[in-house]
Amino acid sequence: MLLIRCPWCGEREETEFRYGGQAHIATPRSDVDDASWARFLFHRDNPAGPFAERWVHIHGCRRWFHIVRDTLTHDITRSYLPSESPEDAG
């Protein structure tokens, strides 16, 4: 079981959270073509190694935040606020 650190509530078991997909994906403008919209909806990175993800603490503060998790080992190196970048979040 993963232990995930919520920036507001502290470290909790993963069963208190829900995965929200890749972090730092910009929503396209409303006037984009269908191909661009399809890329936004369906194309995501799938790296072997560190990966920035969105999570929500559904059984706690109910807030969204980001973590950097290694997809090979599941080690979480940091959690941070959505307004921060992974580099800023020491």
ABEGO torsion letter per residue (X at the ends): XBBBBBAAAEBBBAAABBBAEBBGBBBBBAABBAAAAAAAAABBBBBBEBBBBBBBBAABAGBBBBBBBBAAAGBBABBBBAABBAAABX
